[in-house]
Amino acid sequence: MKLRRSTYGAAIAALMLALGAGIVAGATVAPAQPGTGYSAPQLYNLANASARDGKPGLAVLNYERARLLAPSDPDVQANLRYVLEAAGLPAVTGNWFDRHAGLLRSNSCFWLGCIGILLVGAGEIARRVYPRQRTAFGAVSAAGLSGIILALCAAAALWPVMSEAVVIAPTTAQRLAPATLADPLSTLHEAQIVTVEAQRQGFALVQTKAGLAGWVLRADLAPIVPRGS
């Protein structure tokens, strides 16, 4: 029984090591293409240009995208707050968990998780190969596990943004059903941030920060996290 458990443990450790190495190798061989317009400085400049042109929706959209890549940048946060207040909308706020876990950049979360998987796998294999050094290699595994947990916490803080969108039309009607003839429930204004819950027939079911849910035209919205990127 001990041999079987040891074999299972070694197999799992080897799998984690291979998984971490494979992810890192794949990211190294096929890095993100430069010049795609999704670096924090580029998005920040796009947002500033939209704000100057009187397009608060596109400004908020690009400030929010820049904030994902540079969550601790004070200029991004200040300009986003200014545009929202100028549009008569509440400033973006977050709870303690969001503010602290979100300090990690999204790509930092990826690499931290990969390194954590590698450390756990390597540490567990080394503990079995060198049993006299179990304590030292156990510390390596513990460090890797801590990295994985921290990456998961940061990812959890970023996850709600995946379903958020910004209103880019001057106004859009929030309707009772996904049809242009459906009764309107309220009017959403440009730069307003909503949560997308479903999509159907060119419409999106969105919920406002106040909790009101209704259908709006998808063309009047832009997701904060671009689809297919």
ABEGO torsion letter per residue (X at the ends): XAAAAAAAAAAAAAAAAAAAAAAAAAAAABBBBBGAGABAAAAAAAAAAAAAAGBAAAAAAAAAAAAAABAABAAAAAAAAAAAAAAGBBBBBBBAAAAAAAABBAAAAAAAAAAAAAAAAAAAAAAAABAAAAAAAAAAAAAAAAAAAAAAAAAAAAAAAAABBBBABABBBBBABBBAABBBABBBBBGBBBBBABBBGGBBBBBBAAGBBBBBBAAABBBABBBGX
